[in-house]
């Protein structure tokens, strides 16, 4: 008798940023994974070329915190131990909504956001995921094309220094982000073009690091968020994130005609000129410790792979390579983790290499993408010049309804909980039509709307003196 050994399926994941790490973690339950990364990954929390947005403010909504924990139990505690913070929303946040309403700092909701620099977050994820022996990392390696046919992908062609090679796998996953080359690769195989949509509010971001002022380093100083108002173009906003090492990441934003610049001398003045000057006032006594980093790579861009009539077996696109969002909404990392969970859940009842599995995976991954897309586009489509297809009557109605939800949630904790369930991508938008929202909306606010930022006297004293 011969002993037969069942071969374990294999998967290739392109891109070792957050989406690729989550995908690799999810796939190890079903396959041996090779992770391909064009950069040299840093050993610790350092910025790298492949994540140019890492210098700007990032946070992970509670829906993302839950997804991180489900994929990688204990990883949130590990990242917090390295310097990150779980901030209660809205208890640890001072936030002005797009309709210029200040939220009360209710503490009755369960929502906690993970707050830290993006390099610290990525380092924590890398440390955890790459420790898995079922994952093989290949750095300094560029994917340059797909192997296979229009009906089945069998591997990828790689560029390593001045040579090329081909490796095969049962499943190839594109997690390369905004710069994904999948549309061209599928075209090269003779597949029809994917339907795409872009909604670009023309947002520019400018970010600077500050040393936390005064005695704020001794306290859990709140996040400060002044959101842009789409009804008053150009929309301008800003956020202060107190992060590790006694630093503040401050990101300012503005749409067409009102963009912040890289001029360090203009940074505080721009913040003072927002709809509320609180961010600029807090920066007056803060010491800048970096130059100003800017970006205009902020368009909402979606590729509807799940709707293609033909989809090759053995191929999957995840994360920002499906859809990328205006970073102001903070949904990219949450969606990346939720996509990976959706893939894992399908594979628990379906053979990874079976015909039709890749299409099922692509459709499953589109669901968390769609939820975040609708939230982002519902706001950004209202800016002049954002899209060639103006908002429909239904989209305009929903935008007005969301404004009502925000106004209701600003002064009612039940309604705020429903609003945060949706904004954190924990529950679908139908949650906004639940009794928790409708009753407070119908009855009206029991407390008056706030006229100013709800900083405590102690918080003001620690930051401004």
C-alpha positions as CSV (number, residue, x, y, z in Angstrom):
1,X,0.0,0.0,0.0
2,X,1.1,3.5,-0.7
3,X,0.6,6.3,1.8
4,X,-1.1,9.2,0.0
5,X,-0.5,12.7,1.3
6,X,-3.2,15.3,0.5
7,X,-1.6,18.5,-0.8
8,X,-2.7,21.6,1.0
9,X,-4.1,24.3,-1.3
10,X,-1.9,27.3,-2.0
11,X,-2.6,31.0,-2.2
12,X,-0.7,34.0,-3.3
13,X,-1.5,37.4,-1.8
14,X,-0.2,40.5,-3.6
15,X,0.6,43.4,-1.2
16,X,1.6,43.3,2.5
17,X,-0.2,46.3,3.7
18,X,-3.2,45.9,6.0
19,X,-5.6,44.4,3.4
20,X,-2.9,41.9,2.3
21,X,-2.1,41.0,5.9
22,X,-5.7,40.4,6.8
23,X,-6.2,38.3,3.6
24,X,-3.2,36.2,4.4
25,X,-4.4,35.7,8.0
26,X,-7.8,34.6,6.8
27,X,-6.5,32.2,4.2
28,X,-4.1,30.3,6.4
29,X,-7.1,28.3,7.7
30,X,-7.4,26.8,4.2
31,X,-4.1,27.2,2.4
32,X,-0.4,27.8,2.6
33,X,0.1,31.5,1.7
34,X,2.9,33.3,-0.2
35,X,2.8,37.0,0.5
36,X,4.4,39.2,-2.2
37,X,5.6,42.7,-1.4
38,X,7.4,45.0,-3.7
39,X,9.0,47.0,-0.8
40,X,11.4,46.1,1.9
41,X,9.2,46.0,5.0
42,X,10.6,47.9,8.1
43,X,11.3,46.1,11.3
44,X,9.3,48.4,13.4
45,X,6.8,51.3,13.3
46,X,8.3,53.2,10.4
47,X,6.7,54.8,7.3
48,X,7.4,53.2,3.9
49,X,6.9,54.1,0.3
50,X,4.1,51.6,-0.3
51,X,1.8,53.3,2.2
52,X,2.1,57.0,1.2
53,X,-1.0,57.8,3.2
54,X,0.7,56.6,6.5
55,X,1.7,60.2,7.5
56,X,-1.9,61.3,7.7
57,X,-4.4,60.7,10.5
58,X,-5.9,57.2,10.8
59,X,-8.3,55.6,13.2
60,X,-10.1,52.3,13.2
61,X,-13.8,52.4,13.9
62,X,-15.3,49.9,16.4
63,X,-16.5,47.8,13.5
64,X,-12.9,47.4,12.5
65,X,-11.8,46.8,16.1
66,X,-14.3,43.9,16.2
67,X,-13.1,42.6,12.8
68,X,-9.4,42.8,13.8
69,X,-10.2,40.8,16.9
70,X,-12.2,38.2,15.1
71,X,-9.4,37.6,12.6
72,X,-6.5,38.0,15.0
73,X,-7.6,37.4,18.6
74,X,-5.6,39.6,21.0
75,X,-4.0,41.8,18.4
76,X,-5.8,44.9,19.6
77,X,-4.4,44.4,23.1
78,X,-0.9,43.9,21.5
79,X,-1.2,47.2,19.6
80,X,-2.5,49.1,22.6
81,X,0.5,47.7,24.6
82,X,2.8,49.2,22.1
83,X,1.4,52.7,22.5
84,X,-2.0,52.8,20.8
85,X,-5.2,53.8,22.5
86,X,-8.8,52.7,22.5
87,X,-10.8,55.9,22.6
88,X,-14.5,55.9,23.6
89,X,-16.7,57.5,20.9
90,X,-18.1,60.0,21.9
91,X,-16.9,60.2,25.5
92,X,-13.2,60.7,24.4
93,X,-14.1,62.8,21.3
94,X,-15.0,66.4,20.7
95,X,-16.7,66.4,17.3
96,X,-18.5,68.9,15.2
97,X,-20.7,67.2,12.5
98,X,-20.9,68.3,8.9
99,X,-24.2,70.1,9.6
100,X,-22.2,72.1,12.2
101,X,-23.8,70.5,15.3
102,X,-21.5,69.6,18.2
103,X,-22.0,66.1,19.6
104,X,-22.6,65.7,23.3
105,X,-20.0,63.5,24.9
106,X,-22.3,60.6,25.8
107,X,-20.5,57.6,27.4
108,X,-23.4,55.2,27.2
109,X,-22.5,53.7,23.8
110,X,-20.1,50.8,23.5
111,X,-18.1,52.2,20.6
112,X,-14.4,52.4,20.9
113,X,-12.0,53.5,18.1
114,X,-8.3,52.4,17.9
115,X,-6.1,55.5,17.7
116,X,-2.4,55.5,16.8
117,X,-0.1,56.3,13.9
118,X,-0.5,54.1,10.9
119,X,3.2,52.9,11.1
120,X,2.5,51.6,14.6
121,X,-0.7,49.9,13.5
122,X,1.0,48.3,10.5
123,X,3.9,47.1,12.6
124,X,1.6,45.4,15.1
125,X,-0.3,43.7,12.3
126,X,2.9,42.6,10.6
127,X,4.4,41.2,13.8
128,X,1.3,39.1,14.4
129,X,0.5,37.9,10.9
130,X,4.0,37.1,9.7
131,X,4.7,35.0,12.8
132,X,2.4,32.4,11.2
133,X,4.5,29.5,9.8
134,X,1.9,29.0,7.1
135,X,2.8,32.3,5.5
136,X,5.9,32.9,3.4
137,X,6.9,36.5,2.8
138,X,8.8,37.5,-0.3
139,X,9.9,41.1,-0.2
140,X,11.4,43.3,-2.9
141,X,9.3,41.4,-5.4
142,X,7.0,43.0,-8.0
143,X,4.0,41.2,-9.5
144,X,4.0,42.1,-13.2
145,X,1.2,40.0,-14.6
146,X,-1.1,37.0,-14.2
147,X,-0.6,33.5,-15.5
148,X,-3.6,31.6,-16.8
149,X,-6.6,32.3,-19.0
150,X,-9.8,34.3,-19.0
151,X,-11.5,31.4,-17.2
152,X,-8.9,30.4,-14.6
153,X,-5.8,32.2,-13.1
154,X,-3.1,29.8,-12.2
155,X,-0.3,32.1,-10.8
156,X,1.6,35.3,-11.2
157,X,4.7,36.6,-13.0
158,X,7.2,38.2,-10.7
159,X,10.0,40.7,-11.3
160,X,12.9,40.2,-8.9
161,X,15.8,42.5,-9.5
162,X,16.6,42.0,-13.2
163,X,15.0,38.6,-13.6
164,X,11.4,37.3,-13.9
165,X,9.9,34.1,-12.6
166,X,6.4,32.5,-12.4
167,X,4.8,31.0,-9.3
168,X,1.6,29.1,-9.3
169,X,-1.3,28.8,-6.8
170,X,-4.9,27.7,-6.4
171,X,-5.9,31.2,-5.6
172,X,-4.3,34.6,-6.3
173,X,-5.4,37.6,-4.3
174,X,-4.9,41.3,-5.3
175,X,-4.5,43.4,-2.2
176,X,-2.3,46.1,-3.8
177,X,-4.5,49.0,-3.0
178,X,-5.4,52.1,-5.1
179,X,-2.7,51.4,-7.6
180,X,-4.0,47.9,-8.4
181,X,-3.3,46.7,-12.0
182,X,-6.1,44.2,-12.1
183,X,-8.1,46.1,-14.7
184,X,-5.1,46.0,-17.1
185,X,-4.3,42.4,-16.3
186,X,-7.9,41.2,-16.9
187,X,-7.9,43.2,-20.2
188,X,-4.7,41.4,-21.2
189,X,-6.6,38.1,-20.8
190,X,-9.4,39.3,-23.1
191,X,-12.0,39.9,-20.4
192,X,-14.3,42.9,-20.8
193,X,-13.5,46.1,-18.8
194,X,-14.9,46.4,-15.3
195,X,-17.5,49.0,-14.6
196,X,-15.9,51.8,-12.5
197,X,-17.2,54.9,-10.7
198,X,-15.4,57.8,-9.2
199,X,-16.7,60.5,-6.9
200,X,-14.0,63.0,-6.2
201,X,-14.8,65.9,-3.9
202,X,-11.4,67.4,-4.7
203,X,-10.2,67.1,-1.1
204,X,-6.6,67.9,-0.3
205,X,-5.0,66.9,3.0
206,X,-2.2,68.6,4.9
207,X,-0.8,66.8,8.0
208,X,1.7,67.9,10.6
209,X,3.1,66.2,13.8
210,X,3.1,68.2,17.0
211,X,4.5,67.5,20.4
212,X,1.4,67.3,22.7
213,X,1.2,70.7,24.5
214,X,1.0,71.6,28.2
215,X,0.1,68.7,30.5
216,X,-2.1,66.9,28.0
217,X,0.5,64.1,28.0
218,X,-0.6,63.2,31.5
219,X,-4.3,62.8,30.4
220,X,-6.3,60.9,27.9
221,X,-6.9,64.1,25.9
222,X,-9.9,63.8,23.6
223,X,-9.8,63.6,19.8
224,X,-10.8,66.9,18.3
225,X,-12.8,66.7,15.0
226,X,-14.2,69.6,13.0
227,X,-15.9,68.1,9.9
228,X,-16.5,69.8,6.6
229,X,-19.9,71.0,5.6
230,X,-20.8,69.9,2.0
231,X,-23.5,72.6,1.9
232,X,-20.9,75.3,2.2
233,X,-18.3,74.6,-0.5
234,X,-15.4,74.7,-0.2
235,X,-15.7,72.2,2.6
236,X,-12.9,72.5,5.2
237,X,-12.2,70.4,8.3
238,X,-9.6,69.1,10.5
239,X,-8.8,66.5,13.2
240,X,-6.3,66.2,16.1
241,X,-5.4,62.6,17.1
242,X,-3.4,62.3,20.3
243,X,-1.2,59.3,19.5
244,X,1.8,57.4,21.0
245,X,5.0,59.0,22.2
246,X,3.2,62.2,23.4
247,X,2.4,63.3,19.9
248,X,-0.5,64.8,18.0
249,X,-1.2,64.0,14.4
250,X,-3.1,67.0,13.0
251,X,-4.7,66.6,9.6
252,X,-6.4,69.6,7.8
253,X,-8.6,69.2,4.7
254,X,-10.3,71.3,2.1
255,X,-12.1,70.8,-1.2
256,X,-11.7,72.6,-4.5
257,X,-10.9,76.3,-3.9
258,X,-10.2,75.9,-0.2
259,X,-7.3,73.4,0.0
260,X,-4.6,73.5,2.7
261,X,-1.1,73.8,1.5
262,X,2.4,72.5,2.4
263,X,3.4,76.0,3.8
264,X,4.2,75.5,7.5
265,X,3.5,79.1,8.2
266,X,-0.1,78.8,7.0
267,X,-1.0,75.6,8.9
268,X,-2.3,77.1,12.1
269,X,-4.0,80.0,10.3
270,X,-5.9,77.5,8.1
271,X,-7.0,75.7,11.3
272,X,-8.2,78.9,12.9
273,X,-10.3,79.6,9.8
274,X,-12.3,76.5,10.0
275,X,-16.0,76.6,10.8
276,X,-14.9,76.5,14.4
277,X,-11.4,77.7,15.4
278,X,-10.9,75.1,18.2
279,X,-8.1,73.2,16.4
280,X,-6.1,76.3,15.6
281,X,-6.5,77.5,19.2
282,X,-5.2,74.2,20.5
283,X,-2.2,74.4,18.2
284,X,-1.0,77.8,19.3
285,X,0.9,76.4,22.2
286,X,1.9,73.2,20.5
287,X,5.4,72.6,19.1
288,X,5.6,71.3,15.5
289,X,8.0,68.4,15.1
290,X,7.6,67.6,11.4
291,X,7.1,69.3,8.1
292,X,3.7,69.4,6.4
293,X,2.8,66.3,4.4
294,X,0.2,66.8,1.7
295,X,-1.9,64.5,-0.6
296,X,-4.7,64.8,-3.1
297,X,-5.2,61.0,-3.5
298,X,-8.6,61.2,-1.8
299,X,-11.1,60.3,-4.5
300,X,-13.8,57.6,-3.9
301,X,-13.1,55.1,-6.6
302,X,-15.0,51.8,-7.0
303,X,-14.6,48.9,-9.4
304,X,-17.6,46.6,-9.6
305,X,-15.9,43.3,-10.1
306,X,-18.8,41.4,-8.5
307,X,-21.0,42.5,-11.4
308,X,-18.8,41.2,-14.2
309,X,-20.5,38.6,-16.4
310,X,-17.3,36.6,-16.6
311,X,-14.9,36.1,-13.7
312,X,-11.9,33.8,-13.7
313,X,-11.6,31.0,-11.2
314,X,-8.6,31.3,-8.9
315,X,-8.6,35.1,-8.7
316,X,-9.9,37.6,-6.0
317,X,-9.6,41.3,-5.4
318,X,-9.8,42.8,-1.9
319,X,-9.7,46.1,0.0
320,X,-8.7,49.3,-1.7
321,X,-8.1,47.5,-4.9
322,X,-11.9,47.1,-5.1
323,X,-12.8,50.4,-3.7
324,X,-10.9,53.3,-2.1
325,X,-12.5,56.1,-0.1
326,X,-12.0,59.6,0.9
327,X,-9.8,59.1,4.0
328,X,-11.9,61.5,6.1
329,X,-14.4,58.7,6.8
330,X,-11.8,56.4,8.2
331,X,-13.3,53.2,6.7
332,X,-10.6,51.7,4.6
333,X,-8.9,49.6,7.4
334,X,-12.3,48.4,8.7
335,X,-13.4,47.4,5.2
336,X,-10.2,45.5,4.6
337,X,-10.6,43.4,7.7
338,X,-14.3,42.8,7.0
339,X,-13.5,41.7,3.4
340,X,-11.1,39.1,4.8
341,X,-13.7,37.8,7.2
342,X,-16.3,37.5,4.4
343,X,-13.8,35.5,2.4
344,X,-13.0,33.2,5.4
345,X,-16.7,32.6,6.0
346,X,-17.3,31.5,2.4
347,X,-14.3,29.2,2.4
348,X,-15.5,27.4,5.5
349,X,-18.2,25.8,3.4
350,X,-16.6,25.9,-0.1
351,X,-13.6,24.3,-1.7
352,X,-11.0,27.1,-2.3
353,X,-10.1,25.6,-5.7
354,X,-13.5,24.6,-6.9
355,X,-15.1,26.1,-10.0
356,X,-17.1,29.2,-9.1
357,X,-15.6,29.7,-5.7
358,X,-13.7,32.8,-6.8
359,X,-16.9,34.5,-8.0
360,X,-18.6,33.7,-4.7
361,X,-15.6,35.2,-2.8
362,X,-15.7,38.3,-4.9
363,X,-19.4,38.8,-4.3
364,X,-19.0,38.3,-0.6
365,X,-16.1,40.8,-0.4
366,X,-18.3,43.4,-2.2
367,X,-20.8,43.6,0.7
368,X,-18.6,45.5,3.3
369,X,-17.3,47.6,0.4
370,X,-20.8,48.6,-0.6
371,X,-21.7,49.7,2.9
372,X,-18.7,52.0,3.2
373,X,-19.1,53.3,-0.3
374,X,-22.7,54.4,0.2
375,X,-21.7,56.3,3.4
376,X,-18.8,58.1,1.7
377,X,-20.5,58.9,-1.6
378,X,-23.7,60.1,0.1
379,X,-21.7,63.0,1.4
380,X,-19.0,63.6,-1.2
381,X,-21.4,63.5,-4.2
382,X,-22.9,66.8,-2.9
383,X,-19.7,68.8,-3.5
384,X,-19.6,70.7,-6.8
385,X,-17.7,68.8,-9.6
386,X,-17.5,65.6,-7.5
387,X,-19.2,63.4,-10.1
388,X,-20.4,63.3,-13.7
389,X,-23.6,61.7,-12.4
390,X,-25.3,64.1,-9.9
391,X,-27.0,62.7,-6.9
392,X,-30.4,61.3,-7.6
393,X,-33.5,62.5,-5.8
394,X,-33.3,59.4,-3.5
395,X,-29.6,60.1,-2.7
396,X,-30.4,63.7,-1.9
397,X,-33.3,62.6,0.4
398,X,-31.1,60.1,2.2
399,X,-28.4,62.8,2.6
400,X,-31.0,65.1,4.2
401,X,-32.2,62.2,6.4
402,X,-28.7,61.5,7.6
403,X,-28.3,65.1,8.5
404,X,-31.4,64.7,10.7
405,X,-30.0,61.6,12.2
406,X,-26.8,63.5,13.1
407,X,-28.7,66.3,14.6
408,X,-30.8,63.9,16.6
409,X,-27.8,61.8,17.7
410,X,-26.0,65.0,18.8
411,X,-28.3,65.3,21.8
412,X,-29.8,61.9,22.4
413,X,-27.7,58.9,23.4
414,X,-30.1,56.2,22.0
415,X,-30.0,57.9,18.6
416,X,-26.2,58.4,18.8
417,X,-25.8,54.7,19.4
418,X,-27.8,53.9,16.2
419,X,-25.8,56.5,14.3
420,X,-22.4,55.1,15.5
421,X,-23.5,51.5,14.7
422,X,-23.8,52.6,11.0
423,X,-20.8,54.9,10.9
424,X,-18.6,52.3,12.5
425,X,-19.8,49.7,9.9
426,X,-21.1,47.4,12.6
427,X,-24.7,47.5,11.3
428,X,-26.3,48.3,7.9
429,X,-27.8,51.7,7.2
430,X,-31.3,50.3,7.9
431,X,-30.3,50.8,11.6
432,X,-31.0,54.5,11.0
433,X,-34.7,53.7,10.6
434,X,-34.9,51.8,13.8
435,X,-37.0,53.0,16.8
436,X,-33.8,54.0,18.6
437,X,-33.4,56.8,15.9
438,X,-37.0,57.4,14.9
439,X,-38.5,58.0,18.4
440,X,-36.0,60.6,19.4
441,X,-36.2,62.2,16.0
442,X,-40.0,62.4,16.3
443,X,-40.1,63.5,19.9
444,X,-37.4,66.1,19.5
445,X,-34.2,66.7,21.5
446,X,-34.5,66.7,25.3
447,X,-31.4,68.7,25.6
448,X,-30.5,71.8,23.6
449,X,-27.9,71.6,20.9
450,X,-24.4,72.7,22.1
451,X,-23.2,76.1,21.0
452,X,-19.5,75.4,21.5
453,X,-17.0,72.5,21.6
454,X,-17.6,70.4,24.7
455,X,-14.1,70.5,26.1
456,X,-14.0,70.4,29.9
457,X,-12.3,73.3,31.8
458,X,-9.5,70.9,32.8
459,X,-8.9,69.9,29.2
460,X,-8.8,73.5,28.1
461,X,-6.4,74.3,30.9
462,X,-4.0,71.4,30.2
463,X,-3.8,72.2,26.5
464,X,-3.9,76.0,26.5
465,X,-1.6,76.8,29.4
